[in-house]
Amino acid sequence: MRVFRFNLPREKLDAVAEEERTLFLLLGHFSNQAAILGRWVCWCAKEAEVSEVERKGRFAQIIMTLTLFAAKLNEGWELLQKQYFASKLSKTYAPLLPNDATDALQELGKYFGADNAVRRCRNEYAFHYAPDILNAHYSSIPKEEETEIYLSEAVGFNLFHIAEMAAAHSLFTKLGNGDRQAGMLRLMEESLKVSAWFQSFVGGFMPVFLDRLGVVEHSEEKIGDPPKFNSLEIPFLAEM
């Protein structure tokens, strides 16, 4: 695998208008987090022949990573609204962006301009421990839902399955029009699609910023071949 290293001199960054520098830094921070969470979602969702407790633990992991992923994507859109559009930097960058970045931004505008799974997840689930919301979710759980918890010698691997169901059932059922599995799949598919649009936009924005900064020199670095993406998975249980 090859990577390309750009050194950004501090004096050049300091000379950039504060709003533009802030946009660059926030977009980079957001892009890092979205890319990492997107990978975690895929690796947590990897199907495998595992024990019942491992299967339910992985289910808890994917709920957490998926809802955090969706919430971060919603915050990414809020970032663009405040720092890219409201600052008028969009007028500077719009004619300079490549077509795929412009197209991705248009798709993001259409997506967030309508009711969507990402925003509903952020508003109803991802960052809240509200008793009233939890009680409403709990009352929607089917009577036949499994209600067990698992306690482990290593307390970091305790699993409170019924608590996860109480927190997530209502959200996924609403997203899936009554089908919890379909709701989770919808949130995953929409989140990955939205993330791809964000990465396309940021990927187009960064070279334009570097060009405006006057940074064109870079070095190529070769690193060892990383593992195949589809070969990775994140287990729930691990021997301590």
Phi and psi in degrees as GROMACS dihedral restraints (atoms count N, CA, C in turn):
[ dihedral_restraints ]
;  ai    aj    ak    al  type     phi  dphi    fc
    3     4     5     6     1  -111.3    20    10
    4     5     6     7     1   141.1    20    10
    6     7     8     9     1  -128.1    20    10
    7     8     9    10     1   157.8    20    10
    9    10    11    12     1  -120.9    20    10
   10    11    12    13     1   122.4    20    10
   12    13    14    15     1  -100.4    20    10
   13    14    15    16     1   122.6    20    10
   15    16    17    18     1  -110.6    20    10
   16    17    18    19     1   127.7    20    10
   18    19    20    21     1   -97.5    20    10
   19    20    21    22     1   119.6    20    10
   21    22    23    24     1   -99.0    20    10
   22    23    24    25     1   104.0    20    10
   24    25    26    27     1   -58.3    20    10
   25    26    27    28     1   134.5    20    10
   27    28    29    30     1   -59.2    20    10
   28    29    30    31     1   -37.0    20    10
   30    31    32    33     1   -65.5    20    10
   31    32    33    34     1   -31.5    20    10
   33    34    35    36     1   -70.9    20    10
   34    35    36    37     1   -42.3    20    10
   36    37    38    39     1   -63.0    20    10
   37    38    39    40     1   -41.2    20    10
   39    40    41    42     1   -63.3    20    10
   40    41    42    43     1   -28.8    20    10
   42    43    44    45     1   -80.7    20    10
   43    44    45    46     1   -15.1    20    10
   45    46    47    48     1   -72.4    20    10
   46    47    48    49     1   145.6    20    10
   48    49    50    51     1   -55.0    20    10
   49    50    51    52     1   139.6    20    10
   51    52    53    54     1   -55.7    20    10
   52    53    54    55     1   -44.0    20    10
   54    55    56    57     1   -61.5    20    10
   55    56    57    58     1   -39.2    20    10
   57    58    59    60     1   -72.5    20    10
   58    59    60    61     1   -40.6    20    10
   60    61    62    63     1   -63.7    20    10
   61    62    63    64     1   -41.4    20    10
   63    64    65    66     1   -63.4    20    10
   64    65    66    67     1   -41.0    20    10
   66    67    68    69     1   -60.7    20    10
   67    68    69    70     1   -46.3    20    10
   69    70    71    72     1   -57.9    20    10
   70    71    72    73     1   -47.8    20    10
   72    73    74    75     1   -67.6    20    10
   73    74    75    76     1   -42.1    20    10
   75    76    77    78     1   -68.7    20    10
   76    77    78    79     1   -39.7    20    10
   78    79    80    81     1   -63.6    20    10
   79    80    81    82     1   -40.2    20    10
   81    82    83    84     1   -64.3    20    10
   82    83    84    85     1   -43.0    20    10
   84    85    86    87     1   -62.5    20    10
   85    86    87    88     1   -47.5    20    10
   87    88    89    90     1   -62.3    20    10
   88    89    90    91     1   -44.5    20    10
   90    91    92    93     1   -60.7    20    10
   91    92    93    94     1   -42.0    20    10
   93    94    95    96     1   -57.7    20    10
   94    95    96    97     1   -49.9    20    10
   96    97    98    99     1   -65.8    20    10
   97    98    99   100     1   -42.3    20    10
   99   100   101   102     1   -64.9    20    10
  100   101   102   103     1   -41.3    20    10
  102   103   104   105     1   -65.5    20    10
  103   104   105   106     1   -42.1    20    10
  105   106   107   108     1   -66.3    20    10
  106   107   108   109     1   -47.1    20    10
  108   109   110   111     1   -63.8    20    10
  109   110   111   112     1   -36.6    20    10
  111   112   113   114     1   -62.2    20    10
  112   113   114   115     1   -40.4    20    10
  114   115   116   117     1   -65.8    20    10
  115   116   117   118     1   -43.3    20    10
  117   118   119   120     1   -60.2    20    10
  118   119   120   121     1   -41.8    20    10
  120   121   122   123     1   -57.3    20    10
  121   122   123   124     1   -47.3    20    10
  123   124   125   126     1   -64.3    20    10
  124   125   126   127     1   -41.1    20    10
  126   127   128   129     1   -75.1    20    10
  127   128   129   130     1   -30.1    20    10
  129   130   131   132     1   -71.9    20    10
  130   131   132   133     1   -28.5    20    10
  132   133   134   135     1   -85.0    20    10
  133   134   135   136     1    -1.8    20    10
  135   136   137   138     1   -61.2    20    10
  136   137   138   139     1   125.5    20    10
  138   139   140   141     1   -79.4    20    10
  139   140   141   142     1   140.8    20    10
  141   142   143   144     1  -155.4    20    10
  142   143   144   145     1   158.6    20    10
  144   145   146   147     1   -80.3    20    10
  145   146   147   148     1   104.1    20    10
  147   148   149   150     1  -136.3    20    10
  148   149   150   151     1   170.7    20    10
  150   151   152   153     1   -69.3    20    10
  151   152   153   154     1   167.3    20    10
  153   154   155   156     1   -61.9    20    10
  154   155   156   157     1   -44.8    20    10
  156   157   158   159     1   -67.1    20    10
  157   158   159   160     1   -36.8    20    10
  159   160   161   162     1   -64.8    20    10
  160   161   162   163     1   -41.0    20    10
  162   163   164   165     1   -62.4    20    10
  163   164   165   166     1   -44.4    20    10
  165   166   167   168     1   -71.5    20    10
  166   167   168   169     1   -32.6    20    10
  168   169   170   171     1   -65.1    20    10
  169   170   171   172     1   -40.9    20    10
  171   172   173   174     1   -66.5    20    10
  172   173   174   175     1   -33.2    20    10
  174   175   176   177     1   -62.5    20    10
  175   176   177   178     1   -42.5    20    10
  177   178   179   180     1   -63.4    20    10
  178   179   180   181     1   -39.4    20    10
  180   181   182   183     1   -63.3    20    10
  181   182   183   184     1   -43.5    20    10
  183   184   185   186     1   -69.9    20    10
  184   185   186   187     1   -34.4    20    10
  186   187   188   189     1   -60.7    20    10
  187   188   189   190     1   -47.1    20    10
  189   190   191   192     1   -64.6    20    10
  190   191   192   193     1   -50.4    20    10
  192   193   194   195     1   -66.5    20    10
  193   194   195   196     1   -38.2    20    10
  195   196   197   198     1   -66.8    20    10
  196   197   198   199     1   -43.7    20    10
  198   199   200   201     1   -71.3    20    10
  199   200   201   202     1   -36.1    20    10
  201   202   203   204     1   -65.4    20    10
  202   203   204   205     1   -40.0    20    10
  204   205   206   207     1   -58.6    20    10
  205   206   207   208     1   -50.5    20    10
  207   208   209   210     1   -61.2    20    10
  208   209   210   211     1   -42.7    20    10
  210   211   212   213     1   -63.6    20    10
  211   212   213   214     1   -40.3    20    10
  213   214   215   216     1   -62.9    20    10
  214   215   216   217     1   -39.1    20    10
  216   217   218   219     1   -64.2    20    10
  217   218   219   220     1   -39.3    20    10
  219   220   221   222     1   -63.9    20    10
  220   221   222   223     1   -40.1    20    10
  222   223   224   225     1   -66.1    20    10
  223   224   225   226     1   -30.9    20    10
  225   226   227   228     1   -62.0    20    10
  226   227   228   229     1   -40.3    20    10
  228   229   230   231     1   -67.1    20    10
  229   230   231   232     1   -40.3    20    10
  231   232   233   234     1   -62.1    20    10
  232   233   234   235     1   -37.4    20    10
  234   235   236   237     1   -60.0    20    10
  235   236   237   238     1   -46.3    20    10
  237   238   239   240     1   -62.7    20    10
  238   239   240   241     1   -40.2    20    10
  240   241   242   243     1   -59.4    20    10
  241   242   243   244     1   -44.4    20    10
  243   244   245   246     1   -83.3    20    10
  244   245   246   247     1   -43.7    20    10
  246   247   248   249     1   -98.1    20    10
  247   248   249   250     1   -21.9    20    10
  249   250   251   252     1  -102.4    20    10
  250   251   252   253     1   -50.2    20    10
  252   253   254   255     1   -83.2    20    10
  253   254   255   256     1   -52.3    20    10
  255   256   257   258     1   -63.7    20    10
  256   257   258   259     1   -29.8    20    10
  258   259   260   261     1   -78.2    20    10
  259   260   261   262     1    -8.9    20    10
  261   262   263   264     1    72.9    20    10
  262   263   264   265     1     5.1    20    10
  264   265   266   267     1   -63.9    20    10
  265   266   267   268     1   -23.3    20    10
  267   268   269   270     1   -59.6    20    10
  268   269   270   271     1   -33.7    20    10
  270   271   272   273     1   -69.3    20    10
  271   272   273   274     1   -30.9    20    10
  273   274   275   276     1   -74.3    20    10
  274   275   276   277     1   -42.7    20    10
  276   277   278   279     1   -86.2    20    10
  277   278   279   280     1   -28.8    20    10
  279   280   281   282     1   -50.5    20    10
  280   281   282   283     1   -48.4    20    10
  282   283   284   285     1   -73.3    20    10
  283   284   285   286     1   -10.3    20    10
  285   286   287   288     1  -100.0    20    10
  286   287   288   289     1   -16.2    20    10
  288   289   290   291     1   -74.8    20    10
  289   290   291   292     1   147.2    20    10
  291   292   293   294     1   -68.9    20    10
  292   293   294   295     1   162.2    20    10
  294   295   296   297     1   -60.2    20    10
  295   296   297   298     1   -38.6    20    10
  297   298   299   300     1   -67.4    20    10
  298   299   300   301     1   -32.8    20    10
  300   301   302   303     1   -69.6    20    10
  301   302   303   304     1   -40.8    20    10
  303   304   305   306     1   -63.7    20    10
  304   305   306   307     1   -44.0    20    10
  306   307   308   309     1   -62.4    20    10
  307   308   309   310     1   -42.2    20    10
  309   310   311   312     1   -62.8    20    10
  310   311   312   313     1   -40.3    20    10
  312   313   314   315     1   -65.0    20    10
  313   314   315   316     1   -37.9    20    10
  315   316   317   318     1   -64.4    20    10
  316   317   318   319     1   -41.0    20    10
  318   319   320   321     1   -64.6    20    10
  319   320   321   322     1   -39.3    20    10
  321   322   323   324     1   -63.1    20    10
  322   323   324   325     1   -41.4    20    10
  324   325   326   327     1   -61.7    20    10
  325   326   327   328     1   -42.5    20    10
  327   328   329   330     1   -66.1    20    10
  328   329   330   331     1   -40.9    20    10
  330   331   332   333     1   -65.6    20    10
  331   332   333   334     1   -50.6    20    10
  333   334   335   336     1   -79.5    20    10
  334   335   336   337     1    -8.2    20    10
  336   337   338   339     1   -81.7    20    10
  337   338   339   340     1    -3.5    20    10
  339   340   341   342     1  -128.6    20    10
  340   341   342   343     1   169.6    20    10
  342   343   344   345     1   -60.0    20    10
  343   344   345   346     1   135.2    20    10
  345   346   347   348     1  -149.8    20    10
  346   347   348   349     1   159.3    20    10
  348   349   350   351     1   -67.2    20    10
  349   350   351   352     1   -35.6    20    10
  351   352   353   354     1   -62.1    20    10
  352   353   354   355     1   -49.1    20    10
  354   355   356   357     1   -68.3    20    10
  355   356   357   358     1   -38.9    20    10
  357   358   359   360     1   -62.5    20    10
  358   359   360   361     1   -39.7    20    10
  360   361   362   363     1   -63.0    20    10
  361   362   363   364     1   -45.6    20    10
  363   364   365   366     1   -62.7    20    10
  364   365   366   367     1   -41.2    20    10
  366   367   368   369     1   -78.8    20    10
  367   368   369   370     1   -31.2    20    10
  369   370   371   372     1  -104.1    20    10
  370   371   372   373     1   -14.2    20    10
  372   373   374   375     1  -139.7    20    10
  373   374   375   376     1   -53.3    20    10
  375   376   377   378     1   -58.0    20    10
  376   377   378   379     1   -40.0    20    10
  378   379   380   381     1  -116.3    20    10
  379   380   381   382     1    19.4    20    10
  381   382   383   384     1  -121.4    20    10
  382   383   384   385     1   142.2    20    10
  384   385   386   387     1  -124.6    20    10
  385   386   387   388     1    53.4    20    10
  387   388   389   390     1   -86.9    20    10
  388   389   390   391     1   125.5    20    10
  390   391   392   393     1   -58.2    20    10
  391   392   393   394     1   -40.6    20    10
  393   394   395   396     1   -67.4    20    10
  394   395   396   397     1   -38.7    20    10
  396   397   398   399     1   -67.7    20    10
  397   398   399   400     1   -42.5    20    10
  399   400   401   402     1   -60.1    20    10
  400   401   402   403     1   -44.0    20    10
  402   403   404   405     1   -64.4    20    10
  403   404   405   406     1   -37.0    20    10
  405   406   407   408     1   -66.3    20    10
  406   407   408   409     1   -40.7    20    10
  408   409   410   411     1   -65.3    20    10
  409   410   411   412     1   -43.3    20    10
  411   412   413   414     1   -61.0    20    10
  412   413   414   415     1   -39.9    20    10
  414   415   416   417     1   -67.2    20    10
  415   416   417   418     1   -16.5    20    10
  417   418   419   420     1   -90.9    20    10
  418   419   420   421     1    -7.2    20    10
  420   421   422   423     1   -70.4    20    10
  421   422   423   424     1   133.5    20    10
  423   424   425   426     1   -59.9    20    10
  424   425   426   427     1   148.2    20    10
  426   427   428   429     1   -62.3    20    10
  427   428   429   430     1   -26.6    20    10
  429   430   431   432     1   -85.5    20    10
  430   431   432   433     1     0.8    20    10
  432   433   434   435     1   -60.4    20    10
  433   434   435   436     1   139.8    20    10
  435   436   437   438     1   -67.2    20    10
  436   437   438   439     1   135.4    20    10
  438   439   440   441     1  -119.5    20    10
  439   440   441   442     1    25.3    20    10
  441   442   443   444     1   -85.0    20    10
  442   443   444   445     1   165.1    20    10
  444   445   446   447     1  -129.4    20    10
  445   446   447   448     1   159.4    20    10
  447   448   449   450     1  -125.8    20    10
  448   449   450   451     1   127.6    20    10
  450   451   452   453     1  -110.0    20    10
  451   452   453   454     1   136.5    20    10
  453   454   455   456     1  -119.1    20    10
  454   455   456   457     1   156.7    20    10
  456   457   458   459     1   -60.5    20    10
  457   458   459   460     1   -34.5    20    10
  459   460   461   462     1   -95.9    20    10
  460   461   462   463     1   105.8    20    10
  462   463   464   465     1   -61.8    20    10
  463   464   465   466     1   -21.1    20    10
  465   466   467   468     1   -67.1    20    10
  466   467   468   469     1   -12.9    20    10
  468   469   470   471     1  -107.8    20    10
  469   470   471   472     1    11.7    20    10
  471   472   473   474     1   -58.3    20    10
  472   473   474   475     1   146.1    20    10
  474   475   476   477     1  -136.5    20    10
  475   476   477   478     1   120.3    20    10
  477   478   479   480     1  -106.7    20    10
  478   479   480   481     1    81.4    20    10
  480   481   482   483     1   -60.7    20    10
  481   482   483   484     1   -45.3    20    10
  483   484   485   486     1   -63.5    20    10
  484   485   486   487     1   -33.1    20    10
  486   487   488   489     1   -65.4    20    10
  487   488   489   490     1   -38.6    20    10
  489   490   491   492     1   -65.3    20    10
  490   491   492   493     1   -41.8    20    10
  492   493   494   495     1   -65.6    20    10
  493   494   495   496     1   -40.3    20    10
  495   496   497   498     1   -63.0    20    10
  496   497   498   499     1   -36.2    20    10
  498   499   500   501     1   -77.4    20    10
  499   500   501   502     1   -32.9    20    10
  501   502   503   504     1  -107.3    20    10
  502   503   504   505     1   -20.8    20    10
  504   505   506   507     1   -56.5    20    10
  505   506   507   508     1   -48.9    20    10
  507   508   509   510     1   -62.7    20    10
  508   509   510   511     1   -44.0    20    10
  510   511   512   513     1   -58.8    20    10
  511   512   513   514     1   -53.0    20    10
  513   514   515   516     1   -68.7    20    10
  514   515   516   517     1   -33.3    20    10
  516   517   518   519     1   -65.0    20    10
  517   518   519   520     1   -41.1    20    10
  519   520   521   522     1   -67.0    20    10
  520   521   522   523     1   -41.9    20    10
  522   523   524   525     1   -65.2    20    10
  523   524   525   526     1   -30.7    20    10
  525   526   527   528     1   -99.4    20    10
  526   527   528   529     1    15.7    20    10
  528   529   530   531     1    51.2    20    10
  529   530   531   532     1    48.3    20    10
  531   532   533   534     1   100.7    20    10
  532   533   534   535     1   -10.4    20    10
  534   535   536   537     1  -113.3    20    10
  535   536   537   538     1   108.3    20    10
  537   538   539   540     1   -61.2    20    10
  538   539   540   541     1   -43.0    20    10
  540   541   542   543     1   -64.3    20    10
  541   542   543   544     1   -41.2    20    10
  543   544   545   546     1   -65.3    20    10
  544   545   546   547     1   -35.1    20    10
  546   547   548   549     1   -65.9    20    10
  547   548   549   550     1   -42.0    20    10
  549   550   551   552     1   -64.2    20    10
  550   551   552   553     1   -42.6    20    10
  552   553   554   555     1   -63.2    20    10
  553   554   555   556     1   -40.4    20    10
  555   556   557   558     1   -61.6    20    10
  556   557   558   559     1   -45.3    20    10
  558   559   560   561     1   -63.8    20    10
  559   560   561   562     1   -40.1    20    10
  561   562   563   564     1   -65.1    20    10
  562   563   564   565     1   -47.5    20    10
  564   565   566   567     1   -63.7    20    10
  565   566   567   568     1   -44.6    20    10
  567   568   569   570     1   -67.1    20    10
  568   569   570   571     1   -39.2    20    10
  570   571   572   573     1   -65.0    20    10
  571   572   573   574     1   -43.9    20    10
  573   574   575   576     1   -65.6    20    10
  574   575   576   577     1   -37.1    20    10
  576   577   578   579     1   -66.5    20    10
  577   578   579   580     1   -46.0    20    10
  579   580   581   582     1   -63.7    20    10
  580   581   582   583     1   -41.0    20    10
  582   583   584   585     1   -61.1    20    10
  583   584   585   586     1   -40.6    20    10
  585   586   587   588     1   -62.2    20    10
  586   587   588   589     1   -38.7    20    10
  588   589   590   591     1   -64.4    20    10
  589   590   591   592     1   -43.8    20    10
  591   592   593   594     1   -60.9    20    10
  592   593   594   595     1   -45.2    20    10
  594   595   596   597     1   -65.4    20    10
  595   596   597   598     1   -34.5    20    10
  597   598   599   600     1   -65.5    20    10
  598   599   600   601     1   -41.9    20    10
  600   601   602   603     1   -65.3    20    10
  601   602   603   604     1   -49.3    20    10
  603   604   605   606     1   -63.7    20    10
  604   605   606   607     1   -38.3    20    10
  606   607   608   609     1   -63.2    20    10
  607   608   609   610     1   -28.9    20    10
  609   610   611   612     1   -83.5    20    10
  610   611   612   613     1   -32.4    20    10
  612   613   614   615     1   -68.4    20    10
  613   614   615   616     1   -42.7    20    10
  615   616   617   618     1   -61.5    20    10
  616   617   618   619     1   -45.9    20    10
  618   619   620   621     1   -61.8    20    10
  619   620   621   622     1   -33.9    20    10
  621   622   623   624     1   -65.9    20    10
  622   623   624   625     1   -43.3    20    10
  624   625   626   627     1   -61.5    20    10
  625   626   627   628     1   -44.2    20    10
  627   628   629   630     1   -61.8    20    10
  628   629   630   631     1   -39.2    20    10
  630   631   632   633     1   -65.1    20    10
  631   632   633   634     1   -43.1    20    10
  633   634   635   636     1   -66.1    20    10
  634   635   636   637     1   -29.8    20    10
  636   637   638   639     1   -76.3    20    10
  637   638   639   640     1   -19.9    20    10
  639   640   641   642     1    85.3    20    10
  640   641   642   643     1    22.2    20    10
  642   643   644   645     1  -105.1    20    10
  643   644   645   646     1   110.4    20    10
  645   646   647   648     1  -123.5    20    10
  646   647   648   649     1   -22.3    20    10
  648   649   650   651     1   -70.9    20    10
  649   650   651   652     1   135.6    20    10
  651   652   653   654     1  -151.7    20    10
  652   653   654   655     1   163.0    20    10
  654   655   656   657     1  -121.9    20    10
  655   656   657   658     1   147.9    20    10
  657   658   659   660     1   -95.7    20    10
  658   659   660   661     1   131.5    20    10
  660   661   662   663     1  -121.8    20    10
  661   662   663   664     1   132.0    20    10
  663   664   665   666     1  -102.5    20    10
  664   665   666   667     1   132.2    20    10
  666   667   668   669     1  -122.0    20    10
  667   668   669   670     1   163.1    20    10
  669   670   671   672     1   -61.7    20    10
  670   671   672   673     1   157.1    20    10
  672   673   674   675     1   -64.4    20    10
  673   674   675   676     1   122.7    20    10
  675   676   677   678     1   -74.4    20    10
  676   677   678   679     1   168.2    20    10
  678   679   680   681     1   -65.6    20    10
  679   680   681   682     1   156.0    20    10
  681   682   683   684     1   -65.5    20    10
  682   683   684   685     1   136.8    20    10
  684   685   686   687     1   -53.8    20    10
  685   686   687   688     1   -47.4    20    10
  687   688   689   690     1   -75.4    20    10
  688   689   690   691     1    -3.8    20    10
  690   691   692   693     1   -88.1    20    10
  691   692   693   694     1    -7.4    20    10
  693   694   695   696     1   -98.8    20    10
  694   695   696   697     1   145.5    20    10
  696   697   698   699     1  -149.6    20    10
  697   698   699   700     1   156.7    20    10
  699   700   701   702     1  -111.9    20    10
  700   701   702   703     1   109.8    20    10
  702   703   704   705     1   -73.9    20    10
  703   704   705   706     1   164.9    20    10
  705   706   707   708     1   -93.1    20    10
  706   707   708   709     1   -49.1    20    10
  708   709   710   711     1   -90.0    20    10
  709   710   711   712     1   146.4    20    10
  711   712   713   714     1  -151.8    20    10
  712   713   714   715     1   142.9    20    10
  714   715   716   717     1   -70.4    20    10
  715   716   717   718     1   128.4    20    10
